[in-house]
Amino acid sequence: MKTVVVDFRISNKSINTLKNLGYRIIKTPKNPYVAEAICGHPDIVLCKLKNHDFLVDATFCGFLSEKCRHLNLIEGKSHLQSKYPFDIAYNCALVGNKLFCNEKYTDKTILDYCKDNDIKILNIKQGYAKCSICIVSDNAIITADKNIFDTAIKNNIDVLLIESKGIILKGYNEGFLGGATGLLEKDLLAVNGNINLHKDCDAIKKFCSKYGVNTVSLSDEPICDAGSIIRL
């Protein structure tokens, strides 16, 4: 069965839409070691790598292994902490054969995995790499971060730069589009909220359609960064 991991606080409207689309829902348990605002964000404890390989924080590994026995879960070495940048060890974005991350604070197991699997590491300033990157395809992303935008351009990745405002993240001034979305299928991008409420909605839809990707709004609510919706 198709399965996605979501924050345990995601709205019932979003949950129901995902279920109606045919997805089994796994809600993250609360992580007591990171800030309250991101304590349920999947992309804080889970990094999606190649095939069915997932790099997982130790506190989440046992829980997920019981839910999905078919996955290859690799337990990370880093112990997450509440203060930035010690909460970003697993917050990386694999785009095709390139990994966006703040290399200094990324879990060593992820970096070793990249070296063993010929994945190019793109070192960026932004620690919340996956939060900041909405993956559209193996060679296309959307971001509001200028440094990520420039890095993508230099590495021949198609990228759309959007407005940084308009996404809710409780406890912070604003959230990230990457943390409010998830590529469910090669042709379907889920948005946690109503994409039409974003200032750059037309540009986002047009960019996605260039890659044969449709956007689906999971609710009629404002877009909310609840951590990336991760398809297993």
Residue pairs with C-beta under 8 A, 6 or more apart in sequence:
1 24
2 22
2 23
2 24
2 184
2 231
3 23
3 24
3 25
3 26
3 67
3 68
3 231
3 232
4 18
4 23
4 24
4 25
4 26
4 182
4 184
4 229
4 230
4 231
4 232
5 26
5 27
5 28
5 42
5 46
5 64
5 229
5 230
5 232
6 14
6 15
6 18
6 25
6 26
6 27
6 28
6 42
6 226
6 227
6 229
7 27
7 28
7 40
7 41
7 42
7 226
7 227
8 27
8 28
8 29
8 30
8 40
9 40
9 226
10 27
10 192
10 224
10 226
11 192
11 219
11 221
11 224
13 218
13 219
13 220
13 221
14 192
14 193
14 218
14 219
14 221
15 25
17 216
17 218
17 219
18 25
18 190
18 218
18 229
19 25
21 184
21 216
23 184
26 64
26 67
26 68
26 232
27 40
28 40
28 41
28 42
28 45
28 60
28 227
29 40
29 60
29 63
30 39
30 40
31 39
31 40
31 44
31 45
31 57
31 59
31 60
31 80
32 39
33 59
33 79
33 80
33 81
33 82
34 44
34 80
34 81
34 82
34 87
35 82
35 87
35 171
36 171
37 169
37 170
37 171
37 172
38 44
38 87
38 227
40 226
40 227
41 131
41 179
41 226
41 227
41 228
42 227
42 228
42 229
42 230
43 90
43 91
43 130
43 131
43 178
43 179
43 227
43 228
43 230
44 57
44 80
44 87
44 88
44 90
44 91
44 227
45 56
45 57
45 59
45 60
45 80
45 90
46 54
46 55
46 56
46 57
46 60
46 64
46 90
46 230
47 54
47 55
47 56
47 90
47 91
47 92
47 94
47 107
47 110
47 130
48 54
48 94
48 230
48 231
49 55
49 74
49 94
49 110
49 113
49 117
50 94
50 117
50 119
51 72
52 70
52 71
52 72
52 232
53 72
53 74
53 113
54 64
54 71
54 72
54 73
54 74
54 232
55 74
55 76
55 90
55 107
55 109
55 110
55 113
56 64
56 73
56 74
56 75
56 76
56 90
57 75
57 76
57 78
57 80
57 89
57 90
58 75
58 76
58 79
59 80
61 73
61 75
64 71
64 73
65 71
65 73
68 232
71 232
74 109
74 113
75 109
76 89
76 90
76 107
76 109
76 110
77 107
77 108
77 109
78 89
78 90
78 107
78 108
80 86
80 87
80 89
80 90
81 87
84 127
85 102
85 104
85 105
85 127
86 105
88 102
88 105
88 106
88 127
88 128
88 129
89 105
89 106
89 107
89 110
90 106
90 107
90 110
91 101
91 127
91 128
91 129
91 130
91 131
92 99
92 100
92 101
92 106
92 110
92 129
92 130
93 99
93 100
93 101
93 129
93 130
93 132
93 133
93 135
93 141
93 178
94 100
94 119
95 133
95 135
95 138
95 139
95 141
95 157
96 138
96 139
96 157
97 118
97 119
97 120
97 138
98 119
98 120
98 121
98 122
98 155
98 157
99 110
99 114
99 119
99 120
99 121
99 122
100 122
100 124
100 129
100 130
100 133
100 148
100 151
101 110
101 121
101 122
101 123
101 124
101 129
102 123
102 124
102 125
102 126
102 127
102 129
103 111
103 121
103 123
105 127
111 121
113 119
114 120
114 121
120 155
122 151
122 155
124 145
124 147
124 148
124 151
125 147
126 132
126 145
126 147
126 148
128 176
128 179
129 148
130 178
130 179
130 228
131 175
131 176
131 178
131 179
131 225
131 227
131 228
132 143
132 144
132 145
132 148
132 176
132 177
132 178
132 179
133 141
133 142
133 143
133 145
133 148
133 178
134 141
134 142
134 143
134 177
134 178
134 181
134 189
135 141
135 178
135 183
136 142
136 183
136 189
136 207
136 208
136 211
136 213
137 186
137 211
137 213
139 156
139 157
139 158
140 157
140 158
140 159
140 160
140 207
140 210
140 211
141 148
141 152
141 157
141 158
141 159
141 160
142 159
142 160
142 162
142 177
142 178
142 204
142 207
143 149
143 152
143 159
143 160
143 161
143 162
143 177
143 178
144 161
144 162
144 163
144 164
144 176
144 177
145 164
146 161
148 159
149 159
149 161
152 158
152 159
153 159
160 203
160 204
160 207
162 177
162 198
162 199
162 200
162 203
162 204
163 198
163 199
163 200
164 174
165 174
165 199
166 174
166 197
166 198
166 199
166 222
166 223
167 174
167 175
167 176
167 177
167 179
167 180
167 198
167 223
167 224
167 225
168 174
168 175
168 193
168 222
168 223
168 224
168 225
169 175
169 176
169 179
169 224
169 225
175 223
175 224
175 225
176 225
177 198
177 204
177 223
177 225
178 228
179 225
179 226
179 227
179 228
180 191
180 192
180 193
180 223
180 224
180 225
180 226
181 189
181 190
181 191
181 192
181 228
181 229
182 189
182 190
182 228
182 229
182 230
182 231
183 189
183 190
183 213
183 231
184 190
184 216
184 229
184 231
185 231
186 212
186 213
187 212
187 213
187 214
188 213
188 214
188 216
189 208
189 213
189 214
189 215
189 216
190 215
190 216
190 218
190 229
191 215
191 216
191 217
191 218
191 223
192 218
192 219
192 223
192 224
192 225
192 226
192 229
193 217
193 218
193 219
193 221
193 222
193 223
193 224
194 217
194 219
194 220
194 221
194 222
194 223
195 201
195 204
195 205
195 215
195 217
195 223
196 217
197 222
197 223
198 204
198 223
204 215
205 215
208 214
208 215
